[in-house]
Amino acid sequence: MATYVIGDVQGCFDELQDLLKKIQFNSSQDRLWFAGDLINRGPQSLEVLRFIYALGEPHQIVLGNHDLHLLAAWVHGESISSKDTLQPILSAQDGEKLCHWLRHQPMLVEDSRLGFVMVHAGILPQWDMTQARAFAHEIESTLQAESYAVFLTHMYSNADNQWQDNLSGLPRLRTLVNAFTRIRYCDHNGVMALTEKGELGTQSQGLKPWFADPQRKTRDQKIVFGHWAALEGKILGEHNVFSLDAGCVWGRSLRAMRLEDLKIFEVPSKQTPWK
């Protein structure tokens, strides 16, 4: 059995099928992990979501910011921009079933045998793995509770950008979501710069990628993540992390990594490059 981690699909269904052909995916023998952002911006978000839903176990995903954006739009009509490709899901006969399934998916996936952890965007440098597991479970429990709509209605905030142990309520949950699904850069105190999205070297003074903090408590843990297309998938093993968002929806490529031997597989995007 082989385990393949696939970077941000973002509605690029045709490229996903091309990638599965390239790795010669066998659903009875192989296992797929998806690093979040299954949907949005690409042309076939509904098809991607239906396909991954139908895979069932033992295949796994983690939730990304675009996946949570769909849930927010579903529960309270969060505005959908002209760049979003979520309406076909919201209008589909099985859309509600897919959204309920999505809100029951994890924020963190781990394989102790292979020694890998998968998250969408990252793990705050000041958290160890015990904390990361517990905090991921907090978000999962909130999304799976009967009151899930309350949180999704108040999920968005750039102001909740620094972890403190005494945080509670919505500020605590928003900070956790920002850390797992939106982090790229932070300062030496772990304050997340949520509006900084550029490639390495373009960040404001005093900021580092979350994974480059020399005091990062998870530096001995192998972590796979997506989210950061501007890295162009160039971070592969440095700092013990593996970046798998190769920017398919931006006209670049869709990437997978086989965890057993770290082999990379890619197929070219069929999307028009964004400007």
Secondary structure, DSSP 8 states (H G I E B T S, - for coil): --EEEE---TT-HHHHHHHHHHTT--TTT-EEEE-S--SSSSTTHHHHHHHHHHH-TT-EE---HHHHHHHHHHHH-----TT---HHHHHSTTHHHHHHHHTTS-S-EEETTTTEEE-SS---TT--HHHHHHHHHHHHHHHHSTTHHHHHHT---SS--S--TT--HHHHHHHHHHHHHT--EE-TT--EETT--S-TT-S-TT-EEGGG-TT-TTTTSEEEE---GGGTT--BSGGGEEE----GGGTSEEEEEETTTTEEEEEE--S----
